Amino acid sequence: MLIGFDILDYFYSNEVCYVDEIDRISESTLFWSENGGWYYMPAQKDSADWNIARMVGSPCSAKKNINRVKAENLIFLVPENKYSYFSEYPRKGCLLYFFSDKHNKKKHEKVRSPYTIEARQNQLFLIYNGTIVGYVKPIRESDNFVEVYIEIMPSHRGKGLGAALLNAAADYFVQHNKGMVYIVEDTNQASVSTVKRAGFMHAETIFTFQVIG
């Protein structure tokens, strides 16, 4: 069935963890019965992304509904503290949700010359001697948060620039009355260290798994 306003209320009750789901409300489907199920978000056409089903509501009801969600390259997302209900499915990965809210007043990392950071068309660019060597861009948005993607050229990594760029982006979006969300895989220790150095707070840990056969 198509998503209605009830599921939006559910997402907005913990908005920082559901920016992606809120942003994709028009293209998603809810598989629900009793008091739980799966929120299915298809990958964009012709992309290499996963089709995603995120658990909502009761894990017991979600487990009963798991075979209703059918798609190739499908990955299921469940909160860390609910994974025990699905432990027969081997865990594929772990996603860490970090955020900086729009009231964040922490002291931030800054870039030093010859680096500068510039805001252009809702994106933040890291500039080195006139050349773009990194950027932060929003990829999803809800009422109070933006989820972002960050990239820095390999030759400019390991200098603390990622934290400074995230901080600059957080400051920029605060001016637009938005907090910022950054999601990383737990195996990407460089990104985990960067987001922690930037002073972002941990919001949630999500385990992922596939159902084979």
N, C-alpha and C positions, 0 to 999 in steps of 0.2 A: 504494500500500500504506500501511497505517497506520504511524505512527511507533513505533519501539521504543527500547530503552535505548541502543543503539549511537549513535544520533544525539544523545541526551542527553549521552553522554560527550563527543562532539564539541563540543557547545555549552558544556559546563562547562569544557572545556580553555581557553576564552577567554570566561568567563562575562560579563564586563562588556559585551561586544559582542552578546550574545544573550539579554538579559533578556526581550525581547518574544517571541522564539521559544520559550524555555523556558516562559514563562507560558501560551502558547497551544498547548501540546503536544497536548492532547486534541482540538483542533478542526482540526489541521493534517494535511497529507498530504505524503509524501516521494516525489518522482519521481526514481528513482535507477537507474543501471545502470553496470556496470564500477566506477569509483571516484569518481563525482561525479553531481550532479544539482541538483534544486531543491526547496526546502522551501516548500510553498504554504500561505499563511495567508489564508483568505477574509475579506472584509470582514464586519462585523456586519450582520445583516439590517436592511434599511430605513435604512442609514446612507449617507452620501455618501463614505465612505472607499474607498480603492483596495483591490483584491485584490492581494496581494503574493506574489511568488516570490523567495526569496533563495537565491543560489548557495551550495552546500555541496560540499566536496571539490574534485576536479579541474575546472578550467575547461574543459578539452577535452571531458571527459565531460558536463559540464553543457551545453555547446553542442549536443552530439548529442541531448540530452534536451529542448531548449528548446521544441520543438513539441508535446511531451506535455502541457504545462501550458496549459490552455485556459480562459479566463474573460473576461468583459467587464471593462473598466476595470482591466486587469491591468498591474502595473508590476513590473519585474525589478530586483533589487538585487545588485550585485557590488562587491567591494572595489576601491578605486581602482587598486591595482597589478595587477588582473586584467582591467580593462576593455578592454585592448588585444585580448583574445580576442573581444570583442563590438563592436568599433568600427564595424562596418557598421550598427549600430543607433544612431541619433542619441541623444546623452545628453540626458536630460530634466532631471535635477537632481543635487544633491550633498548628502548628509547627513553632518553632523559629529557624532561620538559623543564626549561629554565625560563625565568621571566624577570623583567624590570618594570615595575608599575609606574604609572604616570605621576606618582607622588615621590618617586625615588630622589633622595637628597644626598646620596653617598658621594664621596669624593671620587672623581673619575680619572682614569688614565688619559694622558694627552700625548699626541704625536709631537715630535721635535723636528726641526729643520734638518734636512731638506724635504721632509714629508709635510704634506698639508692634507686636510680633509675638506671636501666641497660637497654641498647638497645641490643636486640637480634633478628636477622632475621626480621628487619623492624618493630618490635614491641618494646614498652617501658614497662618495668616491675617494679612495686613497690615492693621492698624487705624489709622484716622486720625480722631481726635476721636470715637471710638465707632462709626465706620462702616467696614465692610470695603471696602477699596479694592484688594486683591490677595490671591492665594493660591497655594500650591503643593500639589498633590495627587499621590499615587502613581497611576499608570495600569497598570503592569505590575510583576511581582515574581518574583524567583528566590530561591535559597537565601541569597545574600549581597548582593544589590543590589535596589534599587527604581528603576524608571524613572519620572520625574516630568513633570508639566506645570505650567507657571507662567503666571499671568495677572496683569497690573496695569492698573488703569484708566488710559486715555490721559492724563488730567489729572495723574497722579502719576508719569508716566514721566520719564526723564532726570534723576533725582535720586540715582541710585545705590541705589535701593531694591530693584531686582531682585537685585543681587549680595548685598545683606544678607539678603534673603528666602531665596535659595538657600543661603547659609551657615547660616542658622538651621535650614533644613530638613535640611541635611547633618548638623548637630549633633544634631538630633532623631533622625534615623535611625541615627546612630552609637550612640545610647543603646539602640536596638533591634537592635544588632549588624548593621547593614546599611550598605553603601555606596550611593551615589546616582548615577544615570545621567541625563543630559539630552541629548537629540538635537535639533539645530537644522539648518535649511537654511542653506547657505553664503551665500545671498542675503540672509538676515536678519542684517544686520551689527549691528543693535542687540542682538540676542540673543547673537550671537557675542562681542561686546564685554563683555556682562554676565557670561557664563559664564567668560570669561577673567579678568575683574576679580575674580570670586569665587574664583579660584585653582584651578578645576577643570582636570584634565589631559585632553589629547586622546588618545583611545584608537584611533579608526579613522575613515577617510573612506570613505563608500560612494557609488558612482555609481548612478544610476537610469536606466532606459530602458524603452521600450515596443517591442513587436514588432507592426508594422502589416501587416495583410494575411495 
